Amino acid sequence: MPIDYSGQDKSRRDFSGMDLRYARLMRADLSDARLMRADLTEAWLTGANLTRAHLIGAHLTKADFTDANLTRADLRDADLRDANLTRADLSGADLSGADLRGAALSGCNLAGANLTGAHLTGANLSGATLTGADFTDADLSGAVRRPGMSRADMDGADGLETVKGLID
């Protein structure tokens, strides 16, 4: 039976290295929580508050972060392959080196986020807010992007020739 902390306050708790696969954490308060190298594969974090959470190297494959607040979260080197981050707030988050291949980032807020060296192959960025985001050395091969995104907006990113509809 998966862990169910839905709606609970688990802020500032240390879950580092824990097996939380399939956990139900909808609307949970995980602000300032430590989840480094935790396994949250296919966890449900819809509407959760992960403000300033530490998710360095966490396994978040196919996790559902729809409408979650990840403002200033530390997701360096996290595995977010095929994760659902639709309408999530990732403003100021550190996603450097993160694996976001196939992730759904449509409508999310990435303003001021650090995506240096991130892998976004096949990710959906349609409707995402990218103001001030750093894509230096990121791989956006085959990524779907928001209308109007230009090369100048993404200077230093890899795979720009394959981003659908990219404006010169």
C-alpha positions in Angstrom: 0.0 0.0 0.0 1.5 3.3 -1.1 2.1 6.1 1.5 -0.7 8.7 1.6 0.2 12.1 3.1 -2.4 13.9 1.0 -3.2 17.3 2.5 -0.8 16.8 5.4 1.9 19.2 6.7 5.3 17.4 6.1 7.3 20.7 5.7 10.9 20.6 6.8 10.9 16.8 7.1 13.8 14.7 5.9 12.7 12.0 3.4 16.2 11.7 1.8 16.8 8.3 0.1 13.4 7.0 1.0 11.2 4.8 -1.2 8.1 6.8 -1.9 7.1 5.2 -5.2 3.4 5.7 -6.0 3.0 7.9 -2.9 -0.1 10.0 -2.7 1.0 13.5 -1.7 -1.7 15.6 -3.3 -2.0 19.1 -1.7 0.7 18.1 0.9 2.9 20.8 2.4 6.5 19.7 1.6 8.0 23.1 1.7 11.7 23.1 2.8 11.5 19.3 2.9 14.6 17.2 2.1 13.9 14.6 -0.6 17.5 14.1 -1.9 17.9 10.9 -3.9 14.3 9.8 -2.8 12.4 7.6 -5.1 9.1 9.2 -6.0 8.5 7.3 -9.2 4.9 7.7 -10.3 4.1 9.7 -7.1 1.0 11.9 -7.1 2.0 15.5 -6.0 -0.9 17.4 -7.6 -1.3 20.8 -6.0 1.5 20.0 -3.5 3.6 22.8 -2.0 7.3 22.0 -2.5 8.6 25.6 -2.1 12.4 25.5 -1.5 12.3 21.6 -1.3 15.6 19.8 -1.8 15.1 17.2 -4.5 18.7 16.8 -5.6 19.2 13.6 -7.6 15.6 12.5 -6.8 13.9 9.8 -8.9 10.7 11.5 -10.1 9.9 9.5 -13.3 6.3 9.8 -14.3 5.4 11.7 -11.1 2.4 14.0 -11.3 3.2 17.6 -10.3 0.1 19.2 -11.9 -0.5 22.6 -10.3 2.3 22.0 -7.7 4.3 24.9 -6.3 8.1 24.2 -6.7 9.2 27.8 -6.4 12.9 27.9 -5.7 13.0 24.1 -5.4 16.4 22.4 -5.8 16.0 19.8 -8.5 19.6 19.5 -9.6 20.3 16.2 -11.4 16.8 15.0 -10.7 15.2 12.4 -13.0 11.9 13.9 -14.2 11.5 11.8 -17.3 7.9 11.7 -18.5 6.8 13.7 -15.4 3.7 15.8 -15.5 4.5 19.4 -14.5 1.5 21.0 -16.2 0.8 24.5 -14.7 3.4 23.9 -12.0 5.2 26.9 -10.6 9.0 26.3 -11.0 10.0 30.0 -10.8 13.5 30.3 -9.5 13.9 26.5 -9.4 17.3 24.9 -10.0 16.9 22.2 -12.7 20.5 22.2 -13.8 21.5 18.8 -15.1 17.9 17.5 -14.6 16.5 14.9 -17.0 13.2 16.2 -18.3 12.9 14.1 -21.4 9.3 13.7 -22.4 8.1 15.9 -19.5 4.9 17.8 -19.8 5.8 21.4 -18.9 2.8 23.1 -20.7 1.6 26.2 -18.9 4.2 26.0 -16.2 6.1 28.9 -14.8 9.9 28.6 -15.4 10.6 32.3 -14.9 14.2 32.7 -13.6 14.7 28.9 -13.5 18.2 27.4 -14.0 18.0 24.7 -16.7 21.7 24.7 -17.4 22.7 21.4 -19.0 19.1 20.0 -18.6 17.9 17.3 -21.0 14.5 18.4 -22.4 14.4 16.1 -25.4 10.7 15.7 -26.4 9.5 17.9 -23.5 6.3 20.0 -24.0 7.0 23.7 -23.2 3.9 25.0 -24.9 2.4 27.9 -23.0 5.3 27.9 -20.5 6.6 31.2 -19.0 10.3 31.3 -19.7 11.3 34.9 -18.8 14.8 34.9 -17.5 15.2 31.1 -17.6 18.8 29.9 -18.2 19.0 27.2 -21.0 22.8 27.3 -21.3 23.9 24.0 -22.8 20.4 22.5 -22.4 19.3 19.9 -25.0 15.9 20.8 -26.5 16.0 18.3 -29.4 12.4 17.7 -30.5 10.9 19.8 -27.7 7.6 21.4 -28.4 7.8 25.1 -27.4 5.6 28.0 -26.8 4.6 30.3 -29.8 7.0 33.1 -30.4 10.1 31.5 -28.8 13.2 32.7 -30.6 16.8 31.6 -30.8 17.8 34.8 -28.9 15.6 33.7 -26.0 17.6 30.5 -25.8 21.2 31.4 -26.6 23.6 28.5 -25.7 21.0 25.7 -25.9 21.6 22.5 -27.8 19.1 21.0 -30.4 17.5 24.3 -31.4 17.4 23.2 -35.0 14.8 20.6 -34.0 12.6 22.7 -31.8 9.2 22.9 -33.6 8.5 26.4 -35.0 11.5 28.1 -33.5 11.9 31.7 -34.9 15.3 32.9 -36.0 
